[in-house]
């Protein structure tokens, strides 16, 4: 058992950040002769918003895919809640309480918003197929409870007005919010967000930023996100890890990262006052 104990800290805005809940140890990921991630280590603390940034091709999404079980590194270890995690399939990682959104929206276009969000409750559905077909007793109570949970999330993300609308008819920004709702429906302890604001206008980014902060604050959800908008990253994140060509070149608070010369050279381009 790895000692993951760490003193709880309180942020300037009153949020509590606990000990290390996930640790990536010396992760190396190769695709044939191409090294996507090279010997990277960092951790994620309970209750924090942890950003992963870097230029295109830096290996950020590959790292998120390692965390969520889509990729298995050739070298290194993933530790979760104090235990070394064996190679797992994505559904097994989800069963551990880790949910995610995708860089390219992955919703069921022909289904309504409500039905899409309901798919996020699969982990909470325990009744067997026969009981669900009869829709009596346990299955009925389970269905009612899951719908109540989903309706609360729909209210929380302010998408009540589109709850019965087919996803195919929604604009891009609302689709992103629906995908966030589906991930939240799984009641994750860690939420992985892959470029949650890509392609959004300023108003949509402001809304999504507010919801991410609210999810972290009100639900206590630990969040790891990939994002290219540096203003968003610096405003939202407690800590930032910076990747470039598969290597880690920076790790620390937003203030520490934006004053790191290696980060400025590789990604930011200019120093930010």
N, C-alpha and C positions, 0 to 999 in steps of 0.2 A: 504494500500500500504506500503510495506516494503522499508525503505530508503537504496537503494543499492549504493548511491553515494560514490565515493572514488577517491582520487587524483590519476591521471595518473602518473605512474613511467616509467622511461626509463632504459632499461637494459644496461649492459656494451657494448653490441654489437649494441646498437641503436634501439632496438625494443621497442615499446610502449605497456605497460600493463595497462589496464584500471581498472574500478571498478568491483565489484563482479557481475558476470552474472548468476551464478548458486550456490545455497546453499543447502546442505544436512543437515537437522536439526534433530538430535537425531533419526537417522534411526535404526530401529530394524526389522529384517526379520527372520521369523521362517518357517521351514518346518516340520510340526508336532511338535515333541518334540525337534528338533534340531535347535539351534539358529545359523544362518549363519552370521548375522550381529547384533552386540549388541551396541545400543545407540551411533552411530557414527555421528559426525558432522564435516564437512569441507566445504570449498567453492572453487569455480573456478573463476578466474578473467579473464576478457576479454583480449584476445590476448596472454595469457600465455600457456606454455606447463606444464601441471600438471600431475605428475606421481602418480600412485597408486601401491605400491609394498607390498610384503609380501610372506611368504612361501606358498607352496601348501596347499590348504584348508583354507587359511586365510579369504576368503570371497570376494576377489577382483572382480572376474567375476560376483558374485552376486550383488555387488555394481554397476557395469557397467550395469547390467540388470535392476536394479532399475532406474537408470538414463534414460535408453532407453525405459522403459515402459514394459519390459518383465515380471518383478516381481513388485508386489505392497507390500510395507512394511506394517506390522501390526501396527507399531508405527512410529512416526516422520513425517516430512514434506519435500517435495521438492519444493524449490523456484526457479523460473526462470524469469530473467529480472524483478525482483522486485515484482513478484506476486506468491502467493502460487499456485502450480500446482495440480489440482485434479487428481485422478487416470485416467490414459490414456492408450490406446492401443498403441503398437509400431508405427503404421502408423500415429497416431495423434501426437506422439512425433516427428516423422520425419517431419510432416507438420510444426512443430515449428522451424525447421532448425537444427535438431540434427541427424547426420548420424553416422554410425558405421561400423567397420569391426569385424570379428569374430575370435575367437581362432582357431576353425576348419573352414577352408575355405568353404564359402557358395556361390559358383558360379554355373552358368548353364553350366555344362561340355560340352554339345553338341552344345553350341552356340559359335560363334566367340568372340574374345576379344572385337571388336567394338560393337556387339550386347549386350554383358554383360554390358559394360559401359553405353550403351544407356538406360538400365533399370534403371540406377540411375537418369534419367531425368523424371521419371514418375510424380514427384511433379510439374514439369514445363509444363506438357502436359495438356492443357485446352480444346482443341477441342473435340467435342463429337464423339461418335462412327460412326455416319452417315457421318460426315464431314471427318473423317479419312478414311473411306471406299472410299469416292469420291476423296480424296486427292487433294482438290481444295481450293483456297482462304486461310483462316486462318489456316487450317490443313497443307497445303503445306508450308506456311511461318513458322509455328511452327516447322515442321519437319526439315526444312533447318537450322533454328536457333539452334535447339537442336543438330543436327549433327555437326555444327560448334563449339559449346561449347565442345562437346565430343572430337573432333579432337584436340582442343587446350590442353585438359587434356592429351590425348594420347601423344602429342608432349612433354608436360611438364614432363611426367614421362618416356620419352624415350622408348616407346614401339610401335613406328610406324612400326617396322619390323615384328611385330606379330599381327597387328590389325585385319587381316582376318583369323588368325589361330584359330582353335577350342581350347577352354580352356583345354580340356582333353589331348591335346598333349603338354602342357607346363610343364616345370619343376616347382618345388615347389616355388622357389623364385620369378619367374615371375607371378605365380598365385597370390601370395601375393600382388604384385604390381598392378595387374589387379583389385583385390578387393579394393585396395586403390583408384584406378581410379574411380571405380563405386561409392564409397562413395563421392568422390570429385565432381562427376557429379551432385549430389544433391545440390551443392552450400551451404554446411552447415555453420552455424555460430559456431557450436561446433562439433568437430570430435572426436569420441570415437574409440580408437584403442586397441583391445584386443590381447595382445602379438603379435604385428606386426612383430617381428623378430624371433619368435619361429621356430626352425628347420633350420635356415639359417646358411650358412657358413660365414666366416669373411668378404669376399668381398660383399656378399649380404647384410649383416648387415650395412656395410659402406654406400652402395647405399641407403638403406631404411632410414638410419639416415639422410642422406643428403636431401632426398625428404621430410621427415617430417619437417626438419628445413626450407626448401624452401616453403612448404605449409604454415607454420606459418608466415614466413617473407613476402612472396610475396602476399598471399591472405589475410593475417591478421586473419587466422582461429584459433580459440581457440581449443586447443587439450588436451584431457585427455587420458592417455595411461596406460595400464598395461604392465609391462615388467620385466623379470627375470634377464636380463643381467645388472648388476650393473654399468658396465662401460658405457653402453648406457644411463642408467637412469641419472647418474651423469653428463654426457656430454650434454644431451638434455634438461633436466628439469629446470624450474624456481623454482618450489616447488614440494615437495614430501610428500605424506601422506602414512604412513606405517600401515598395518593391520597385526594382528596375532590372530588366533583363533576367528575371528569375531570382535575383539576389535581394536581400534586405539591406537597405542603405540608411534607414532611419527608424527610430521607434521612441515615442515619448508623447508628451502633451502636445497639443496643437502649437503652443508657443515655442516649444523646443524644436519641433519639426520644421516650422517655417523659418527658423533661424539657422537650420542645419545647412551648411554650404553644399554638401553632396546632394541634398534634396533640391536645393535651389538650382543647382547646375543641371540635374537630371529631369526635373519635373516642373517646378514652379517657374523657372526661367528668370524671375527677378525677385529680389527680397521684398517682403511685405512689411511695411512699417506698423 
